[in-house]
Amino acid sequence: MANAHPLVRLETFALIAVGGFAGSNLRFLAMEALPDVPSIVLVNAVGSAVLAFLVYEAEYAGHIGTRARLVFTTGFLSSLTTYSTFALQTALASNPLVLGGIVAANYGFGLLGVLAGRALARRIGTPQRA
């Protein structure tokens, strides 16, 4: 992309911006619908699952194009998920059990999301041979 025409670079920035707008607004809606900690656990777990699906789908099937992956990974998912809020919630936890629960839930459900995303990607395609 470093040698890409300026209009191609502008298109890339616009695609990321559209994805980022949608992802950040969906996170905001999740935080309006659920209490703070569960909403962040939810968006981080779902984001992990979708990211894993997109990464493994590219490896196993390759049906989703590069631009679509860019919109969803760099734009949408990076705005939907939030490590900073997770870190802040952890730092502000009222006691060690709450702190441990926040950490365990974010990492545990995030890992489960990755495994689920990978399993789904495997179901739709077979590994491509180089």
C-alpha positions in Angstrom: 0.0 0.0 0.0 3.0 2.3 0.5 3.3 2.8 -3.3 -0.5 2.9 -3.9 -2.1 5.8 -5.8 -3.3 8.5 -3.5 -6.9 7.8 -4.4 -6.5 4.1 -3.4 -5.0 5.2 -0.1 -8.0 7.6 0.4 -10.4 4.8 -0.3 -8.6 2.6 2.2 -8.9 5.3 4.9 -12.6 5.8 4.0 -13.3 2.1 4.3 -11.6 1.9 7.7 -13.5 5.0 8.8 -16.9 3.5 7.8 -16.1 0.3 9.7 -14.8 2.3 12.7 -18.0 4.4 12.8 -20.2 1.3 12.8 -18.1 -0.6 15.4 -17.9 2.3 17.9 -21.6 2.9 17.7 -22.4 -0.8 18.2 -20.2 -0.7 21.3 -22.0 2.4 22.5 -25.4 0.6 22.0 -24.1 -2.5 23.9 -23.0 -0.3 26.8 -26.4 1.4 26.8 -28.2 -2.0 26.9 -26.1 -3.8 29.5 -24.1 -2.9 32.6 -20.5 -1.7 31.9 -18.5 -4.8 32.7 -20.8 -7.4 30.9 -21.1 -5.1 27.9 -17.3 -4.9 27.5 -16.9 -8.6 28.0 -19.6 -9.2 25.4 -18.1 -6.9 22.7 -14.6 -8.2 23.4 -15.7 -11.9 23.1 -17.8 -11.3 20.0 -15.0 -9.2 18.4 -12.5 -12.0 19.1 -14.8 -14.5 17.5 -15.4 -12.4 14.4 -11.7 -11.5 14.0 -10.8 -15.2 14.3 -13.4 -16.1 11.7 -12.1 -13.5 9.3 -8.4 -14.5 9.8 -9.1 -18.2 9.5 -11.6 -17.8 6.7 -8.8 -16.1 4.7 -6.6 -19.1 5.3 -9.2 -21.9 4.7 -11.5 -20.5 2.0 -10.6 -17.0 0.9 -14.2 -16.0 0.0 -14.1 -12.6 1.8 -12.1 -10.0 -0.2 -9.2 -8.0 1.1 -11.1 -4.8 1.3 -14.0 -6.3 3.2 -11.6 -7.8 5.7 -10.0 -4.4 6.1 -13.3 -2.8 6.8 -14.2 -5.4 9.4 -10.8 -6.0 11.0 -9.1 -2.7 11.1 -12.2 -0.6 11.1 -15.2 -2.3 12.7 -13.6 -4.7 15.1 -10.9 -2.4 16.4 -13.6 0.1 17.2 -16.0 -2.5 18.6 -13.6 -4.1 21.0 -11.8 -2.2 23.7 -8.7 -3.2 25.6 -8.5 0.3 27.2 -12.0 0.0 28.8 -11.2 -3.5 30.0 -8.0 -2.3 31.5 -9.7 0.7 33.2 -12.5 -1.5 34.6 -9.8 -3.9 36.0 -7.9 -1.0 37.6 -11.0 0.4 39.2 -12.3 -3.0 40.4 -13.6 -2.8 44.0 -12.0 -6.0 45.3 -9.7 -8.8 44.1 -12.6 -11.2 43.2 -14.1 -8.6 40.9 -10.7 -7.9 39.4 -10.1 -11.6 38.8 -13.6 -12.0 37.4 -13.1 -9.2 34.9 -9.8 -10.5 33.7 -11.0 -14.1 33.6 -14.1 -13.2 31.7 -12.4 -11.0 29.1 -9.6 -13.4 28.4 -11.6 -16.6 28.8 -14.6 -15.6 26.6 -12.1 -14.0 24.2 -10.3 -17.3 23.8 -13.6 -19.2 23.4 -14.6 -16.6 20.8 -11.3 -17.3 18.9 -11.9 -21.0 19.0 -15.5 -20.6 17.8 -14.5 -18.3 15.0 -11.8 -20.7 13.8 -14.3 -23.7 14.0 -16.8 -21.8 11.9 -14.2 -20.8 9.3 -13.0 -24.4 9.1 -16.6 -25.5 8.4 -16.9 -23.2 5.4 -13.7 -24.0 3.7 -10.7 -26.3 3.4 -7.1 -25.2 3.8 -5.7 -23.7 0.6 -2.4 -25.3 -0.6 0.4 -23.0 -1.6 
